[in-house]
């Protein structure tokens, strides 16, 4: 069960943007990569999980095999032509009006190599948790860089820095991170001493895997730590999440404030409504004090849009709301 949930979480991190169907990873005949080497006359060598690759200095046709790479690259000033997708998830509300969906080349771990080949990319960015076995084939299509995305995933700052390094946009990445810390300091000042004793709980539920809460290793937990906010005892520690919380353990979700994450699917909403009908839910102090805030998929994701949307919620519910 744990391995299934881990795979599920790896699949969903920052990846709730389009409804395209997953394409099976078919066996394709990839031409000899001699033409790739001949086409690159001006390149820079970058180090990555699978070694080193010489990539174009100004790539124009990038395929991102992880959606948060695509999202973050937009903030770094780089456009992509295609990415992967997770079927059955609506376009995330926090991205509406900010990001236009792009073409899908299949699902996580099962990209359609023929489709990628037909797009004539000049750079492919892949992730280590799914793409190491595909690296040789992808490299025959275009220069391929595999970024670190082990589970639990690296801190969101590290992810952004690594992507900025590969895209030669380190100054832009540093600016985004500096702006984050400016907002953190602003929030700390607004909260004052309250942040030293205010216990903030983060939880989620889905039709597939029931109830879970987010630990301090999760990027949302890292943000709370950066601000100096406290966590319920059950959510303290160097872990990503606590899975399979039984209804009898609903008290583990309690706190001064509870941010309950929704992936905005109909089935997940039904699961939450069923949980809210439980007498154990009604006994939570945070429920009785009306301090449960239903928030969107950004609390689960780690792209820079999501990070700032989390800060927006913290300002909204902890500062602006009496």
C-alpha positions in Angstrom: 0.0 0.0 0.0 2.8 2.4 0.9 4.6 2.0 -2.4 1.3 2.6 -4.2 0.7 5.8 -2.3 4.3 7.0 -2.9 3.9 6.4 -6.6 0.6 8.2 -6.5 2.1 11.2 -4.8 5.1 11.4 -7.1 2.7 11.4 -10.0 0.6 14.2 -8.6 3.2 16.7 -7.3 2.5 19.9 -9.2 0.6 18.0 -11.9 -3.0 18.8 -11.9 -3.3 21.0 -15.0 -4.9 19.2 -18.0 -7.2 16.3 -18.9 -5.3 14.7 -21.7 -5.3 10.9 -21.8 -2.2 9.0 -20.8 -0.5 7.6 -23.9 1.3 4.2 -23.6 5.0 4.3 -23.9 5.4 2.3 -27.2 8.5 0.7 -28.6 9.6 3.0 -31.4 12.5 2.9 -33.8 14.6 6.0 -33.0 17.0 7.0 -35.8 20.7 7.2 -35.1 21.5 10.4 -33.1 24.3 11.6 -35.5 22.0 14.3 -36.8 21.5 15.6 -33.3 25.2 16.1 -32.8 25.6 17.8 -36.2 22.7 20.1 -35.5 24.2 21.6 -32.3 26.9 24.0 -33.3 26.7 26.1 -30.2 26.0 24.3 -26.9 26.8 24.4 -23.2 27.5 21.3 -21.1 25.3 20.8 -18.1 25.6 18.2 -15.3 22.6 16.2 -14.3 21.5 12.9 -12.7 22.5 10.8 -15.7 25.8 12.5 -16.3 26.5 15.5 -18.6 24.8 16.7 -21.8 25.7 19.5 -24.2 22.4 21.4 -24.8 21.6 24.3 -27.2 22.3 27.7 -25.6 18.9 29.0 -26.7 16.6 26.0 -27.1 13.3 26.8 -29.0 11.5 23.5 -28.9 11.6 22.1 -25.3 9.6 19.1 -24.2 9.1 19.0 -20.4 8.3 15.6 -19.0 7.1 17.0 -15.8 4.4 19.7 -15.5 6.0 21.8 -12.8 9.1 22.1 -15.0 6.9 23.6 -17.7 5.2 25.9 -15.2 8.4 27.1 -13.5 10.1 27.6 -16.9 7.4 30.1 -17.8 8.3 32.2 -14.8 11.9 31.9 -15.8 11.1 33.3 -19.2 11.3 30.1 -21.2 8.5 28.6 -23.4 7.9 24.8 -23.9 6.1 23.1 -26.7 4.8 20.0 -24.8 4.6 18.3 -21.4 3.0 15.3 -19.7 -0.4 15.2 -18.0 -2.5 13.3 -15.5 -5.9 12.2 -16.7 -9.0 13.0 -14.7 -7.9 16.2 -13.1 -9.4 19.6 -13.8 -7.2 22.5 -14.7 -6.0 23.9 -11.4 -7.8 27.1 -10.4 -4.7 28.9 -9.2 -3.3 28.7 -12.7 -6.4 30.1 -14.5 -5.6 33.3 -16.3 -1.9 32.8 -15.8 -1.0 29.7 -17.8 -2.4 28.3 -21.1 -2.3 24.5 -21.4 0.1 23.1 -24.0 0.2 19.8 -25.9 0.5 16.6 -24.0 2.9 13.8 -24.9 1.3 11.2 -22.6 1.5 10.4 -18.9 4.2 10.4 -16.3 6.5 7.4 -16.8 4.8 6.6 -20.1 5.4 9.4 -22.6 4.7 8.6 -26.2 8.1 8.6 -27.8 6.7 8.7 -31.3 4.8 11.8 -30.5 7.9 13.4 -28.9 9.9 12.5 -32.0 7.3 14.1 -34.3 7.6 17.4 -32.4 11.3 17.7 -33.4 12.4 19.0 -29.9 15.8 20.5 -29.5 15.8 19.7 -25.7 14.0 17.2 -23.5 13.8 17.7 -19.7 13.0 14.6 -17.8 12.8 13.6 -14.1 14.7 10.9 -12.3 11.7 9.1 -10.7 10.3 8.0 -14.0 12.7 8.7 -16.9 16.0 7.1 -16.1 15.0 3.9 -18.0 13.9 6.1 -21.0 17.1 8.2 -21.0 18.8 6.4 -23.8 15.8 6.5 -26.1 15.1 10.2 -25.3 18.7 11.1 -25.9 18.4 9.7 -29.5 15.5 12.1 -30.1 17.1 15.2 -28.7 19.7 16.3 -26.0 18.1 15.1 -22.7 18.6 16.3 -19.2 17.3 14.3 -16.2 16.6 16.4 -13.1 16.6 15.1 -9.6 13.1 14.2 -8.5 13.5 11.4 -5.9 10.8 10.7 -3.4 10.3 12.6 -1.1 11.0 15.3 -3.7 13.7 17.9 -3.0 12.7 21.3 -1.5 10.9 23.5 -4.0 13.8 26.0 -4.0 16.3 23.3 -5.0 14.0 22.2 -7.8 13.7 25.7 -9.1 17.5 26.3 -8.8 18.3 23.1 -10.7 15.9 24.0 -13.5 17.2 27.6 -13.7 20.7 26.2 -14.0 19.8 23.9 -16.9 17.9 26.7 -18.7 20.7 29.2 -18.0 18.3 31.4 -16.2 19.9 31.4 -12.8 19.5 35.2 -12.3 15.8 34.9 -13.0 15.5 32.0 -10.6 17.3 33.9 -7.8 14.9 36.8 -8.3 11.9 34.5 -7.8 13.4 33.0 -4.7 14.3 36.5 -3.3 10.8 37.6 -3.8 9.5 34.6 -1.9 11.7 35.5 1.1 10.5 39.1 0.9 6.9 37.9 1.2 7.8 35.5 4.0 9.4 38.4 6.0 6.3 40.5 5.3 4.0 37.7 6.6 6.2 37.2 9.7 5.9 40.8 10.5 2.1 40.8 10.0 1.7 37.7 12.3 4.0 39.0 15.0 4.4 36.7 18.0 1.3 34.7 17.0 3.4 32.6 14.7 5.3 31.2 17.6 2.3 29.4 19.1 -0.3 29.2 16.2 -0.6 25.5 15.3 -1.4 25.0 11.6 -2.6 21.6 10.3 -2.6 20.5 6.7 -4.6 17.6 5.5 -6.1 16.0 2.4 -8.4 13.2 1.4 -9.1 11.4 -1.9 -11.4 8.6 -3.1 -8.3 6.4 -3.7 -6.3 6.7 -0.5 -8.5 8.1 2.2 -7.1 10.7 4.7 -3.6 11.9 5.1 -1.7 14.9 6.6 1.4 16.8 5.4 4.6 16.7 7.3 7.4 19.2 7.7 9.3 17.6 4.7 6.5 18.5 2.3 7.0 21.9 0.6 3.9 23.3 2.3 5.4 22.3 5.6 8.6 23.9 4.6 6.8 27.2 4.0 5.2 27.1 7.4 8.7 26.4 8.9 10.1 29.4 7.0 7.5 31.6 8.6 7.9 30.1 12.0 4.4 28.8 12.3 3.9 25.7 14.5 2.4 22.3 13.6 0.2 19.9 15.6 2.3 17.3 17.4 1.3 14.5 15.0 2.6 16.5 12.0 6.0 17.4 13.4 9.1 15.6 12.1 11.2 15.1 9.1 8.6 13.3 6.9 6.6 14.1 3.8 3.2 13.0 4.8 1.3 10.6 7.1 -0.8 8.2 5.1 -3.9 6.1 5.8 -5.2 8.1 8.8 -8.2 6.2 10.1 -11.4 8.0 11.1 -10.6 7.0 14.7 -7.5 9.1 14.3 -9.3 12.2 13.0 -8.1 14.1 16.1 -4.6 14.1 14.5 -5.9 16.7 12.1 -6.8 19.1 14.8 -5.0 22.5 15.3 -5.7 26.2 15.7 -6.2 26.3 11.9 -6.7 23.5 9.4 -6.0 23.9 5.7 -7.8 21.1 3.9 -6.5 20.5 0.4 -8.8 19.7 -2.5 -7.8 18.5 -5.9 -11.1 19.8 -7.1 -12.3 16.5 -8.5 -15.9 15.6 -7.9 -15.1 12.3 -6.2 -12.7 14.0 -3.8 -15.4 16.5 -2.8 -17.8 13.6 -2.1 -15.1 12.0 0.1 -14.7 15.2 2.0 -18.4 15.6 2.5 -18.6 12.0 3.8 -15.8 12.8 6.3 -17.5 15.9 7.5 -20.6 13.9 8.4 -18.6 11.9 10.9 -19.2 12.7 14.6 -15.5 12.6 15.1 -15.0 15.4 12.6 -17.6 17.5 14.5 -15.6 17.1 17.7 -12.5 18.7 16.3 -11.7 22.0 18.1 -10.8 23.6 14.7 -14.2 22.6 13.3 -16.0 23.9 16.3 -14.1 27.2 16.0 -14.9 27.4 12.3 -11.2 27.6 11.4 -11.2 24.9 8.6 -10.2 26.5 5.2 -10.8 24.4 2.1 -7.9 25.3 -0.3 -7.0 24.2 -3.8 -4.4 22.0 -5.4 -1.7 24.6 -5.0 -1.1 23.4 -1.4 0.0 20.1 -2.9 2.1 21.4 -5.8 5.5 23.0 -5.7 5.8 25.2 -8.8 6.4 28.9 -8.0 2.8 29.8 -8.8 1.7 27.3 -6.2 4.2 28.6 -3.6 3.0 32.1 -4.0 -0.7 31.0 -3.9 0.0 29.3 -0.5 1.4 32.5 0.8 -1.7 34.3 -0.5 -3.8 31.9 1.5 -1.7 32.4 4.6 -2.1 36.2 4.3 -5.9 35.8 3.6 -6.7 33.4 6.5 -4.2 34.2 9.1 -3.8 38.0 8.7 -6.7 39.5 6.9 -9.4 37.3 8.4 -10.2 38.2 12.1 
